[in-house]
């Protein structure tokens, strides 16, 4: 694997995407300097903006609502920061959204995982620069309206192939939403408005992705799979990480927005294999001795000889393990990053299932539904981990996308934005006693999950009545007419359901916890994080100088408490 090429690409791609997206935002009157207001001659369907150029900029049709969504996103972030910081954060989010999707589509086309089997970013013919999707769009599994068909033909006739490429790429992403919704969220918003990609530009992201990184690095039959995704994620964060530590030298604490960049580190393959084989693998073979399984595990260590009393205790533990079926084993990586550990857990679980007579198809479905769990505070990482796990499942089951299985892989959400005043409208189908109980406990959960992206998996979440929470959140009293109090209640419901699902994963117990936690010195922590750790984990490890606390941020002590 050419890590130098991957590093150079990821760093350059981030800068290129941010620059292009910033430029596109400025063209609709949203820049680092502020937000332009529509000029008086604007109408409902056509708006004019003065952005300092010779002619006024025009925004028309659906682009108006997409621009409005962009403005709302910046203003929402501005509530907890200054405008410049909010603007940069939105631009960064759009950039990594498209970066993740480009990497995912490249991986899928190389491995022929795209449903249409038509390449989107490249061509089967190595001598051909034009992507096959642009050459033969009507041979794909896409459904085009008559207007879209006419537009495709027009762009082809006018040789506007980059514009056609952008249109088809967005169409492909929205189509992939059907099978990979957690990564390919529908893009009919400002992310689509700000996308600017080209396959003809030799300095563009697509060109370098296709030409600079060997296909074998993506090919699962050769070197590919999750390693390429993990290294992409790490190298994409190099410059934000350097910036974070430069600020730390100026005594600027690491904010929750910067924690992922400051603490993430890709775990090499041999370390992942060592940890998984000697945790998940050991648990299984100690209860179900199997030399044929162990012979596949290069880093598995046989148990050392023990004293008689210790051996007796181990035998009791092994007896408990013998009662486990494959589907009983819950495995979690509570700071999963891009999912490297989860993917190898998938492989080991597949070997365990097959040793018990399962087909690969049935095993893959069960692993997604019953065995694997992952958490991270970084949405970017969670998206890539989700993708990596689904690609591993696809390796064993060609029809897994059609099964609409959602793996238990999550970006930790916080409760800060939930409208607590609307809780009184939930629980319509519960008894008054159940409803009051649910409201009280959910209020407690919302307190726990406040600023959860700063604390991550170290949060101690109580084991509530999750089935009651689910019923409470699913039933809304909508008998009355909509009032100002109920505006946005659908969004509140979606936030509440997501938070309950994530908190349940944080609270439940696991047979196996495998993780390589990132580290953060106390000197870099915010006051609130430092205080939380000292209050809840007083046995935190001291550094060599004995003066500074070092905590395994994003989880370690928390996972011990819940394991």
NUTI-239346 format. One record per residue (C-alpha): residue in one letter; residue number from 1; x, y, z. Coordinates in Angstrom, 3 decimals, decimal comma. Each point is the difference from the previous one (the first is absolute). Example, Ala and Ser with C-alpha at 12.3 -4.5 7.8 and 13.67 -1.06 7.14 Angstrom:
residues 2
ATOM   code   pos       east      north         up
ATOM      a     1     12,300     -4,500      7,800
ATOM      s     2      1,370      3,440     -0,660
//
This chain:
residues 563
ATOM   code   pos       east      north         up
ATOM      x     1      0,000      0,000      0,000
ATOM      x     2      1,451      3,353     -1,075
ATOM      x     3     -0,582      2,044      3,174
ATOM      x     4      1,928      2,976     -1,352
ATOM      x     5     -2,386      0,261     -2,939
ATOM      x     6     -2,990     -0,406      2,332
ATOM      x     7      1,316      2,684      2,346
ATOM      x     8      0,726      2,468     -2,786
ATOM      x     9     -3,405     -0,584     -1,516
ATOM      x    10     -1,955      0,350      3,257
ATOM      x    11      1,734      3,235      1,027
ATOM      x    12     -0,324      1,555     -3,446
ATOM      x    13     -3,589     -1,210     -0,426
ATOM      x    14     -1,062      1,631      3,255
ATOM      x    15      1,529      3,340     -0,971
ATOM      x    16     -1,399     -0,165     -3,519
ATOM      x    17     -3,502     -0,889      1,161
ATOM      x    18     -0,020      2,740      2,640
ATOM      x    19      1,263      2,584     -2,501
ATOM      x    20     -2,547     -0,973     -2,663
ATOM      x    21     -2,894     -0,164      2,470
ATOM      x    22      0,950      3,364      1,524
ATOM      x    23      0,044      1,496     -3,499
ATOM      x    24     -3,408     -1,460     -0,857
ATOM      x    25     -1,444      1,334      3,265
ATOM      x    26      1,337      3,484     -0,775
ATOM      x    27     -1,708     -0,136     -3,398
ATOM      x    28     -3,378     -0,192      1,765
ATOM      x    29      0,853      2,755      2,463
ATOM      x    30      1,176     -2,057      2,979
ATOM      x    31      3,632      0,594      0,921
ATOM      x    32      2,340      0,280      2,954
ATOM      x    33     -0,820      3,732      0,097
ATOM      x    34     -3,733     -0,493      0,402
ATOM      x    35     -3,306     -0,844     -1,650
ATOM      x    36     -1,290      2,211     -2,815
ATOM      x    37     -3,684      0,909      0,035
ATOM      x    38     -2,197     -0,204     -3,137
ATOM      x    39     -0,162      3,277     -1,884
ATOM      x    40     -3,358      1,853     -0,296
ATOM      x    41     -0,582     -1,164     -3,576
ATOM      x    42     -0,032     -3,645      1,136
ATOM      x    43     -3,151     -2,089     -0,295
ATOM      x    44     -1,195     -3,290      1,429
ATOM      x    45      1,539     -2,013     -2,841
ATOM      x    46      3,001      2,171     -0,859
ATOM      x    47      2,342      1,714      2,457
ATOM      x    48      2,831      2,462     -0,655
ATOM      x    49      3,053      0,521      2,209
ATOM      x    50      2,813      2,537      0,003
ATOM      x    51      3,219     -1,941      0,660
ATOM      x    52      2,349      2,734     -1,198
ATOM      x    53      0,257     -1,140     -3,626
ATOM      x    54     -0,912      2,047     -3,076
ATOM      x    55     -3,373     -1,688     -0,378
ATOM      x    56     -2,416     -1,058      2,688
ATOM      x    57     -0,134     -3,732      0,731
ATOM      x    58     -3,276     -1,765     -0,752
ATOM      x    59     -1,421     -2,943      1,964
ATOM      x    60     -3,100     -1,648     -1,425
ATOM      x    61     -2,422     -2,881      0,486
ATOM      x    62      0,961     -2,786      2,433
ATOM      x    63      3,392      1,643      0,584
ATOM      x    64     -1,788      2,653      2,080
ATOM      x    65     -1,157     -2,512      2,599
ATOM      x    66      3,411     -1,682     -0,022
ATOM      x    67      1,621      3,381      0,665
ATOM      x    68     -2,503      0,656      2,790
ATOM      x    69      0,944     -3,356      1,534
ATOM      x    70      3,678      0,991     -0,162
ATOM      x    71     -0,749      3,280      1,772
ATOM      x    72     -1,985     -1,813      2,706
ATOM      x    73      2,851     -2,482      0,551
ATOM      x    74      2,531      2,789      0,510
ATOM      x    75     -2,329      1,948      2,279
ATOM      x    76     -0,725     -3,129      2,066
ATOM      x    77      3,714     -0,536      0,650
ATOM      x    78      0,452      3,701      0,664
ATOM      x    79     -2,231     -0,383      3,074
ATOM      x    80      2,901     -1,681      1,840
ATOM      x    81      2,941      1,765     -1,671
ATOM      x    82      0,883      3,046     -2,082
ATOM      x    83     -1,031      0,375     -3,650
ATOM      x    84      3,434     -0,706     -1,494
ATOM      x    85      0,356     -3,242      1,972
ATOM      x    86     -3,536     -1,060     -0,920
ATOM      x    87      0,589      0,645     -3,701
ATOM      x    88      3,251     -1,985     -0,024
ATOM      x    89     -1,665     -2,890      1,853
ATOM      x    90     -2,789     -0,280     -2,590
ATOM      x    91      2,469      0,120     -2,889
ATOM      x    92      2,098     -2,704      1,689
ATOM      x    93     -3,081     -2,213      0,438
ATOM      x    94     -0,944      0,321     -3,661
ATOM      x    95      3,580     -0,767     -1,033
ATOM      x    96      0,298     -3,192      2,036
ATOM      x    97     -3,495     -1,084     -1,064
ATOM      x    98      1,020      0,004     -3,652
ATOM      x    99      3,454     -1,414      0,791
ATOM      x   100     -1,567     -2,998      1,762
ATOM      x   101     -2,378     -0,588     -2,894
ATOM      x   102      2,722      0,223     -2,616
ATOM      x   103      2,127     -2,549      1,883
ATOM      x   104     -3,003     -2,282      0,487
ATOM      x   105     -0,995      0,073     -3,669
ATOM      x   106      3,579     -0,623     -1,079
ATOM      x   107      0,176     -3,014      2,299
ATOM      x   108     -3,312     -1,333     -1,290
ATOM      x   109      0,776      0,433     -3,685
ATOM      x   110      3,403     -1,700      0,274
ATOM      x   111     -1,594     -2,988      1,776
ATOM      x   112     -3,089     -0,024     -2,256
ATOM      x   113     -2,315      0,658      2,954
ATOM      x   114     -1,980      2,739     -1,728
ATOM      x   115     -3,460     -1,389     -0,809
ATOM      x   116      0,246      1,026     -3,657
ATOM      x   117      3,603     -1,271     -0,356
ATOM      x   118      0,699      3,168     -2,034
ATOM      x   119      3,043      1,979      1,126
ATOM      x   120     -0,802      3,521      1,211
ATOM      x   121      3,448      1,595      0,400
ATOM      x   122      2,051     -1,947     -2,531
ATOM      x   123     -0,203     -2,399     -2,927
ATOM      x   124      0,612     -3,699     -0,454
ATOM      x   125      2,102      1,089     -2,978
ATOM      x   126      3,206      1,355      1,553
ATOM      x   127      0,726      2,070     -3,109
ATOM      x   128     -3,324      1,841      0,351
ATOM      x   129     -0,192      3,067      2,263
ATOM      x   130     -3,779      0,435     -0,184
ATOM      x   131     -1,822     -1,974      2,724
ATOM      x   132     -2,228     -2,793     -1,303
ATOM      x   133     -2,934      1,572      1,834
ATOM      x   134      0,347      3,137     -2,145
ATOM      x   135      0,381     -2,022     -3,202
ATOM      x   136     -3,000     -2,296      0,571
ATOM      x   137     -2,261      1,512      2,694
ATOM      x   138     -3,083     -1,791     -1,304
ATOM      x   139      1,633     -3,409      0,503
ATOM      x   140     -0,044      0,465      3,786
ATOM      x   141     -2,741     -0,860      2,490
ATOM      x   142     -1,009      3,664      0,187
ATOM      x   143     -3,480      1,178     -0,802
ATOM      x   144      0,054      3,309     -1,850
ATOM      x   145     -2,971      2,293     -0,517
ATOM      x   146     -0,680      1,278     -3,490
ATOM      x   147      1,421      3,370      1,043
ATOM      x   148      3,159     -1,685      1,296
ATOM      x   149      0,377     -2,022     -3,192
ATOM      x   150     -0,307      3,174     -2,071
ATOM      x   151      2,522      1,740      2,245
ATOM      x   152      2,492     -2,867     -0,362
ATOM      x   153     -0,261      0,067     -3,782
ATOM      x   154      0,326      3,787     -0,050
ATOM      x   155      3,136     -0,034      2,135
ATOM      x   156      1,495     -2,712     -2,181
ATOM      x   157     -0,788      1,961     -3,191
ATOM      x   158      1,523      3,146      1,484
ATOM      x   159      3,021     -1,980      1,225
ATOM      x   160     -0,573      1,208      3,575
ATOM      x   161      1,238     -3,294      1,378
ATOM      x   162      1,117      1,240      3,420
ATOM      x   163     -3,439      1,473      0,617
ATOM      x   164     -1,523     -3,304     -1,098
ATOM      x   165      2,432     -1,868      2,270
ATOM      x   166     -1,031      2,083      3,004
ATOM      x   167     -3,677     -0,567     -0,738
ATOM      x   168      0,452     -3,765     -0,354
ATOM      x   169      2,248     -0,225      3,069
ATOM      x   170     -2,657      1,614      2,179
ATOM      x   171     -2,599     -2,288     -1,553
ATOM      x   172      2,165     -3,023      0,867
ATOM      x   173      0,466      1,164      3,593
ATOM      x   174     -3,748      0,387      0,443
ATOM      x   175     -0,524     -3,456     -1,478
ATOM      x   176      2,528     -1,490      2,414
ATOM      x   177     -2,052      1,518      2,813
ATOM      x   178     -2,372     -2,927     -0,538
ATOM      x   179      2,611     -2,575      1,004
ATOM      x   180      2,478      1,973      2,157
ATOM      x   181     -2,100      2,764      1,592
ATOM      x   182      2,364      0,802      2,883
ATOM      x   183      2,763      1,051     -2,400
ATOM      x   184     -1,962      1,163     -3,017
ATOM      x   185     -2,520      2,278      1,636
ATOM      x   186     -2,229      1,666     -2,565
ATOM      x   187      1,820      3,030     -1,371
ATOM      x   188     -2,918      2,224     -1,025
ATOM      x   189      1,356      2,794      2,189
ATOM      x   190      2,970      2,339      0,197
ATOM      x   191      2,547     -2,835     -0,287
ATOM      x   192     -1,222     -0,516     -3,551
ATOM      x   193      0,023      3,732     -0,699
ATOM      x   194      3,646      0,257      1,032
ATOM      x   195      1,345     -3,049     -1,825
ATOM      x   196      2,557      0,792     -2,670
ATOM      x   197      1,758     -2,998     -1,541
ATOM      x   198      1,553     -0,704     -3,371
ATOM      x   199      1,458     -3,046     -1,703
ATOM      x   200      1,790      2,055     -2,683
ATOM      x   201      1,974      2,226      2,396
ATOM      x   202      3,422     -1,588      0,467
ATOM      x   203      0,327      1,910      3,274
ATOM      x   204     -3,410     -1,163      1,221
ATOM      x   205     -0,831     -2,437      2,806
ATOM      x   206     -1,562     -2,605     -2,293
ATOM      x   207      2,961     -0,054     -2,391
ATOM      x   208      2,526     -0,477      2,815
ATOM      x   209     -2,122     -2,639      1,741
ATOM      x   210     -0,174     -2,071     -3,184
ATOM      x   211      3,534      0,574     -1,257
ATOM      x   212      2,197      0,363      3,092
ATOM      x   213     -1,142     -2,929      2,168
ATOM      x   214      0,360     -3,512     -1,451
ATOM      x   215     -3,258     -1,906     -0,380
ATOM      x   216      1,512     -2,913      1,896
ATOM      x   217     -0,090      2,143      3,133
ATOM      x   218     -3,805     -0,126     -0,227
ATOM      x   219     -0,335     -3,564     -1,280
ATOM      x   220     -1,082     -2,434      2,727
ATOM      x   221      1,465     -2,884     -1,991
ATOM      x   222      3,409      1,618      0,366
ATOM      x   223      0,974      2,650      2,566
ATOM      x   224     -3,288      1,799      0,412
ATOM      x   225     -2,865      0,056      2,512
ATOM      x   226     -0,044      2,140      3,096
ATOM      x   227      3,664      0,991      0,158
ATOM      x   228     -0,331      2,410     -2,913
ATOM      x   229     -3,029      1,596      1,700
ATOM      x   230      1,819      0,325      3,315
ATOM      x   231      3,125      1,560     -1,451
ATOM      x   232     -2,109      2,419     -2,031
ATOM      x   233     -1,756      1,084      3,176
ATOM      x   234      3,249      0,459      1,919
ATOM      x   235      1,783      1,951     -2,701
ATOM      x   236     -3,043      2,182     -0,683
ATOM      x   237      0,334      1,182      3,631
ATOM      x   238      3,725      0,796     -0,051
ATOM      x   239     -0,292      3,752     -0,483
ATOM      x   240     -2,902      0,481      2,483
ATOM      x   241      2,023     -2,030      2,519
ATOM      x   242      3,103      2,151     -0,496
ATOM      x   243     -2,123      3,141      0,314
ATOM      x   244     -1,582     -1,287      3,228
ATOM      x   245      3,368     -0,654      1,647
ATOM      x   246      1,367      3,333     -1,197
ATOM      x   247     -2,906      1,668      1,793
ATOM      x   248      0,637     -2,154      3,060
ATOM      x   249      3,516      1,450      0,217
ATOM      x   250     -1,706      3,386      0,274
ATOM      x   251     -2,060     -1,402      2,896
ATOM      x   252     -3,157     -0,340     -2,105
ATOM      x   253     -1,773     -3,085      1,363
ATOM      x   254     -1,209     -2,759     -2,316
ATOM      x   255     -3,699      0,594     -0,676
ATOM      x   256     -2,431     -2,849     -0,572
ATOM      x   257     -0,026      0,840     -3,719
ATOM      x   258      3,768     -0,562     -0,145
ATOM      x   259      0,249     -3,086      2,215
ATOM      x   260     -0,334     -2,496     -2,918
ATOM      x   261      2,812      1,607     -1,996
ATOM      x   262      2,211      0,320      3,097
ATOM      x   263     -0,420     -3,551      1,274
ATOM      x   264     -0,657     -2,260     -2,978
ATOM      x   265      2,667     -2,478     -1,082
ATOM      x   266     -0,455     -2,846     -2,443
ATOM      x   267      0,741     -3,404      1,551
ATOM      x   268      2,318     -2,134     -2,189
ATOM      x   269     -1,267     -3,367     -1,154
ATOM      x   270      2,271     -2,200      2,125
ATOM      x   271     -1,070      1,779      3,204
ATOM      x   272     -3,655     -0,421     -0,909
ATOM      x   273      0,491     -3,703     -0,650
ATOM      x   274      1,914     -0,479      3,248
ATOM      x   275     -2,741      1,672      2,067
ATOM      x   276     -2,942     -1,716     -1,695
ATOM      x   277      1,516     -3,487     -0,074
ATOM      x   278      0,883      0,182      3,691
ATOM      x   279     -3,388      1,359      1,118
ATOM      x   280     -2,868     -1,078     -2,245
ATOM      x   281      1,948     -2,970     -1,345
ATOM      x   282      1,126     -1,101      3,457
ATOM      x   283     -3,491      0,270      1,484
ATOM      x   284     -1,350     -2,383     -2,625
ATOM      x   285      2,734     -2,641     -0,102
ATOM      x   286      0,250     -0,176      3,793
ATOM      x   287     -3,617     -1,139      0,036
ATOM      x   288      0,104     -1,798     -3,350
ATOM      x   289      3,536     -1,371     -0,500
ATOM      x   290      0,909     -0,007     -3,676
ATOM      x   291      3,481     -0,354     -1,419
ATOM      x   292     -1,332      0,674     -3,503
ATOM      x   293     -1,143      3,483      1,053
ATOM      x   294      3,184      0,858      1,873
ATOM      x   295      2,214     -0,997     -2,895
ATOM      x   296     -1,411      2,986     -1,944
ATOM      x   297      1,004      2,409      2,754
ATOM      x   298      3,611      1,011     -0,386
ATOM      x   299      0,091      2,101      3,174
ATOM      x   300     -1,942     -2,275      2,322
ATOM      x   301      1,863     -0,798      3,236
ATOM      x   302     -0,585     -3,256      1,802
ATOM      x   303     -0,904      0,356      3,646
ATOM      x   304      2,950     -0,142      2,372
ATOM      x   305      0,241     -2,723      2,612
ATOM      x   306     -1,824      1,033      3,175
ATOM      x   307     -0,050     -0,983      3,650
ATOM      x   308     -2,625     -2,560      0,940
ATOM      x   309     -2,268      2,532      1,743
ATOM      x   310      0,114      2,383     -2,965
ATOM      x   311     -0,556     -2,858     -2,438
ATOM      x   312     -3,110     -1,041      1,929
ATOM      x   313     -1,434      3,486     -0,319
ATOM      x   314      0,800      0,050     -3,709
ATOM      x   315     -1,822     -3,297     -0,455
ATOM      x   316     -3,126      1,568      1,487
ATOM      x   317      0,277      2,854     -2,466
ATOM      x   318      0,552     -2,396     -2,896
ATOM      x   319     -3,124     -1,911      1,048
ATOM      x   320     -2,011      3,201     -0,361
ATOM      x   321      1,497      0,590     -3,442
ATOM      x   322     -1,109     -3,470     -1,103
ATOM      x   323     -3,618      1,113      0,311
ATOM      x   324      0,485      2,845     -2,472
ATOM      x   325     -1,350     -0,229     -3,531
ATOM      x   326      1,552      2,198     -2,709
ATOM      x   327     -2,965      2,385      0,006
ATOM      x   328      0,352      0,496      3,775
ATOM      x   329      3,355      1,779     -0,231
ATOM      x   330     -0,319      3,769      0,062
ATOM      x   331      3,206      1,761     -1,050
ATOM      x   332      0,574      3,752      0,213
ATOM      x   333      2,709      2,422     -1,001
ATOM      x   334     -0,981      3,122      1,942
ATOM      x   335      2,416      2,296     -1,865
ATOM      x   336     -0,127     -1,739     -3,367
ATOM      x   337      1,504      2,659     -2,262
ATOM      x   338     -0,404     -1,210     -3,571
ATOM      x   339     -0,923     -3,520      1,095
ATOM      x   340      3,195     -2,005     -0,411
ATOM      x   341     -0,550     -2,048      3,163
ATOM      x   342     -3,664     -0,634     -0,802
ATOM      x   343      0,860     -1,292     -3,460
ATOM      x   344      2,485     -2,553      1,300
ATOM      x   345     -2,485     -0,979      2,733
ATOM      x   346     -2,378     -0,683     -2,888
ATOM      x   347      2,537     -2,365     -1,576
ATOM      x   348      0,596     -1,889      3,264
ATOM      x   349     -3,728     -0,190      0,713
ATOM      x   350     -0,535     -1,381     -3,509
ATOM      x   351      2,522     -2,763      0,737
ATOM      x   352     -1,805     -0,757      3,264
ATOM      x   353     -3,392     -0,146     -1,698
ATOM      x   354      1,283     -2,225     -2,803
ATOM      x   355      1,529     -2,370      2,542
ATOM      x   356     -3,541     -0,422      1,339
ATOM      x   357     -1,471     -0,822     -3,410
ATOM      x   358     -1,395      3,408     -1,031
ATOM      x   359      0,083      1,104     -3,621
ATOM      x   360      1,897      3,201     -0,708
ATOM      x   361     -3,219      1,749     -0,973
ATOM      x   362     -1,816     -0,868      3,236
ATOM      x   363      3,102      0,746      2,061
ATOM      x   364      0,503      3,436     -1,575
ATOM      x   365     -3,565      1,004      0,798
ATOM      x   366      0,248     -1,259      3,584
ATOM      x   367      3,312      1,769      0,588
ATOM      x   368     -1,502      3,325     -1,071
ATOM      x   369     -3,150     -0,516      2,053
ATOM      x   370      1,371     -1,647      3,153
ATOM      x   371      3,751      0,246      0,455
ATOM      x   372      1,711      3,212     -1,060
ATOM      x   373     -0,340      3,387      1,702
ATOM      x   374      2,060      3,160     -0,470
ATOM      x   375      0,070      3,579      1,287
ATOM      x   376      1,990      3,130     -0,763
ATOM      x   377     -0,329      3,715      0,692
ATOM      x   378      0,980      0,839     -3,591
ATOM      x   379     -2,784     -0,206     -2,571
ATOM      x   380      2,553     -0,292     -2,821
ATOM      x   381      1,566     -3,040      1,629
ATOM      x   382     -3,390     -1,551      0,724
ATOM      x   383     -1,008      0,347     -3,643
ATOM      x   384      3,174     -1,746     -1,133
ATOM      x   385     -0,332     -2,731      2,638
ATOM      x   386     -3,583     -0,602     -1,113
ATOM      x   387      1,185     -0,245     -3,588
ATOM      x   388      2,913     -2,307      0,880
ATOM      x   389     -2,260     -2,392      1,934
ATOM      x   390     -2,559     -0,087     -2,808
ATOM      x   391      2,701     -0,630     -2,595
ATOM      x   392      1,293     -2,900      2,092
ATOM      x   393     -3,539     -1,396      0,175
ATOM      x   394     -0,303      0,404     -3,786
ATOM      x   395      3,194     -2,035     -0,401
ATOM      x   396     -1,797     -2,978      1,568
ATOM      x   397     -3,561      0,661     -1,208
ATOM      x   398     -0,631      1,462     -3,452
ATOM      x   399     -3,606      0,828      0,899
ATOM      x   400      0,646      1,706      3,332
ATOM      x   401     -0,927      3,458     -1,315
ATOM      x   402     -3,481     -1,219     -0,899
ATOM      x   403     -0,619     -1,199      3,567
ATOM      x   404     -0,173      3,560      1,350
ATOM      x   405      1,985     -0,893      3,115
ATOM      x   406      1,270      2,910      2,078
ATOM      x   407      3,200     -0,900      1,884
ATOM      x   408      0,399      1,193      3,583
ATOM      x   409      2,627      2,589     -0,876
ATOM      x   410     -0,591      3,524      1,263
ATOM      x   411      1,344      3,482      0,335
ATOM      x   412     -0,735      1,036      3,577
ATOM      x   413     -2,593      2,772      0,075
ATOM      x   414     -0,595      2,538      2,742
ATOM      x   415     -3,293      1,216      1,405
ATOM      x   416      0,790      3,720     -0,126
ATOM      x   417     -2,238      0,736     -2,984
ATOM      x   418     -3,057     -1,990      1,105
ATOM      x   419     -3,061      2,131      0,813
ATOM      x   420     -0,870     -1,238      3,482
ATOM      x   421     -3,157      2,084      0,067
ATOM      x   422     -1,496     -2,332     -2,609
ATOM      x   423      0,390     -3,118      2,157
ATOM      x   424     -3,492      0,646      1,377
ATOM      x   425     -1,433     -0,965     -3,399
ATOM      x   426      1,637     -3,443     -0,006
ATOM      x   427     -1,237     -3,246      1,521
ATOM      x   428     -3,546      0,325     -1,312
ATOM      x   429     -0,527     -3,776     -0,025
ATOM      x   430      1,360     -0,600      3,497
ATOM      x   431     -1,850     -0,117      3,284
ATOM      x   432      0,406      3,082      2,195
ATOM      x   433      2,305     -1,922      2,353
ATOM      x   434      2,186     -1,249     -2,862
ATOM      x   435      0,042      3,426     -1,610
ATOM      x   436      1,101      1,771      3,167
ATOM      x   437      2,678     -2,605      0,613
ATOM      x   438      1,295      0,347     -3,561
ATOM      x   439      0,075      3,812      0,147
ATOM      x   440      1,920     -0,028      3,262
ATOM      x   441      2,568     -2,542     -1,174
ATOM      x   442      0,406      1,540     -3,460
ATOM      x   443      0,602      3,367      1,618
ATOM      x   444      2,773     -1,673      2,005
ATOM      x   445      1,411     -1,564     -3,172
ATOM      x   446      0,022      3,381     -1,753
ATOM      x   447      1,976      1,417      2,915
ATOM      x   448      2,514     -2,836     -0,318
ATOM      x   449      0,380      0,480     -3,753
ATOM      x   450      0,559      3,757      0,148
ATOM      x   451      3,277      0,819     -1,804
ATOM      x   452      0,416     -3,734     -0,670
ATOM      x   453      2,316      0,677     -2,935
ATOM      x   454      2,523      1,361      2,469
ATOM      x   455     -0,158     -2,987      2,356
ATOM      x   456     -0,716     -2,841     -2,427
ATOM      x   457     -0,113     -3,573      1,246
ATOM      x   458      1,330      0,884      3,448
ATOM      x   459     -3,531      1,146      0,859
ATOM      x   460     -1,717     -2,314      2,450
ATOM      x   461     -3,507     -0,595     -1,333
ATOM      x   462     -2,479     -1,773      2,254
ATOM      x   463     -1,781     -3,089     -1,283
ATOM      x   464     -3,484      1,449     -0,361
ATOM      x   465     -3,206     -1,635     -1,226
ATOM      x   466      0,922      0,358     -3,659
ATOM      x   467     -3,183     -1,618     -1,293
ATOM      x   468     -2,024      2,590      1,941
ATOM      x   469      2,182      2,795     -1,380
ATOM      x   470     -0,603     -1,268     -3,530
ATOM      x   471     -3,774     -0,087      0,422
ATOM      x   472      0,065      3,438      1,608
ATOM      x   473      1,956      1,575     -2,860
ATOM      x   474     -2,010     -1,696     -2,738
ATOM      x   475     -3,421      1,271      1,115
ATOM      x   476     -0,854      3,712     -0,287
ATOM      x   477     -3,255      1,647      1,045
ATOM      x   478     -0,883      1,662     -3,286
ATOM      x   479     -3,744      0,261      0,590
ATOM      x   480      0,131      3,762      0,410
ATOM      x   481      0,916      2,557     -2,618
ATOM      x   482      3,608      0,996     -0,502
ATOM      x   483      1,119      2,821      2,257
ATOM      x   484      3,237      1,889      0,436
ATOM      x   485      0,895     -2,562      2,671
ATOM      x   486     -0,203     -2,913     -2,426
ATOM      x   487      1,933      1,500     -2,914
ATOM      x   488      2,929     -2,302     -0,715
ATOM      x   489     -1,359     -2,874      2,074
ATOM      x   490      0,807     -2,510     -2,760
ATOM      x   491      3,642      1,042      0,255
ATOM      x   492     -0,147     -0,349      3,785
ATOM      x   493     -1,411     -3,511     -0,418
ATOM      x   494      2,772     -1,006     -2,411
ATOM      x   495      2,665      1,398      2,355
ATOM      x   496     -1,550     -1,757      2,985
ATOM      x   497     -0,244     -3,376     -1,728
ATOM      x   498      3,621      0,227     -1,170
ATOM      x   499      1,215      0,997      3,459
ATOM      x   500     -1,872     -2,880      1,654
ATOM      x   501      1,535     -2,490     -2,434
ATOM      x   502      3,527      1,295      0,608
ATOM      x   503     -0,408      0,237      3,778
ATOM      x   504     -1,258     -3,597      0,092
ATOM      x   505      3,207     -1,139     -1,703
ATOM      x   506      2,027      2,011      2,524
ATOM      x   507     -1,862     -1,535      2,953
ATOM      x   508     -0,212     -3,697     -0,874
ATOM      x   509      2,541     -2,663      0,933
ATOM      x   510      2,393     -1,769     -2,393
ATOM      x   511      1,824     -3,298     -0,038
ATOM      x   512      2,959      1,577     -1,805
ATOM      x   513      1,345      3,560     -0,078
ATOM      x   514      2,828      0,562     -2,471
ATOM      x   515      1,401      3,470     -0,531
ATOM      x   516      3,111      2,059     -0,502
ATOM      x   517     -0,965      3,193      1,818
ATOM      x   518      1,445      3,329     -1,045
ATOM      x   519      1,781      1,916      2,754
ATOM      x   520     -0,256      3,565      1,209
ATOM      x   521      2,090      1,651      2,703
ATOM      x   522     -1,875      1,924      2,669
ATOM      x   523      1,818      3,174     -1,032
ATOM      x   524     -1,918      0,011     -3,280
ATOM      x   525     -3,441     -0,721      1,446
ATOM      x   526     -2,749      2,497      0,547
ATOM      x   527     -0,922      0,819      3,577
ATOM      x   528     -3,240     -2,000     -0,172
ATOM      x   529      1,662     -3,121     -1,438
ATOM      x   530      2,808      0,147      2,533
ATOM      x   531     -2,477      0,336      2,835
ATOM      x   532     -2,188     -2,859     -1,247
ATOM      x   533      2,929     -2,386     -0,232
ATOM      x   534      1,354      0,856      3,434
ATOM      x   535     -3,446     -0,418      1,569
ATOM      x   536     -0,911     -3,243     -1,764
ATOM      x   537      3,366     -1,675     -0,652
ATOM      x   538      2,325      0,991      2,852
ATOM      x   539      2,300     -2,951     -0,741
ATOM      x   540      1,067      1,538     -3,299
ATOM      x   541      3,558     -0,800     -1,013
ATOM      x   542      2,742      2,514      0,835
ATOM      x   543      2,611      0,867     -2,575
ATOM      x   544      3,673     -0,661      0,703
ATOM      x   545      0,572      3,393      1,587
ATOM      x   546     -2,737     -0,767      2,517
ATOM      x   547     -1,568      3,426     -0,482
ATOM      x   548     -2,420     -0,325     -2,884
ATOM      x   549     -2,941     -2,312     -0,395
ATOM      x   550     -0,308     -1,883     -3,254
ATOM      x   551     -3,398     -1,454     -0,828
ATOM      x   552     -0,789     -2,350     -2,823
ATOM      x   553     -2,537      2,371     -1,500
ATOM      x   554     -3,031     -1,295     -1,907
ATOM      x   555     -0,196     -2,916      2,313
ATOM      x   556      2,405     -2,350      1,742
ATOM      x   557     -1,118      0,341      3,610
ATOM      x   558     -3,621      0,276     -1,075
ATOM      x   559      0,173     -3,274     -1,884
ATOM      x   560      1,461     -1,792      2,992
ATOM      x   561     -2,880      1,240      2,103
ATOM      x   562     -2,591     -1,343     -2,416
ATOM      x   563      1,735     -3,146     -1,201
//
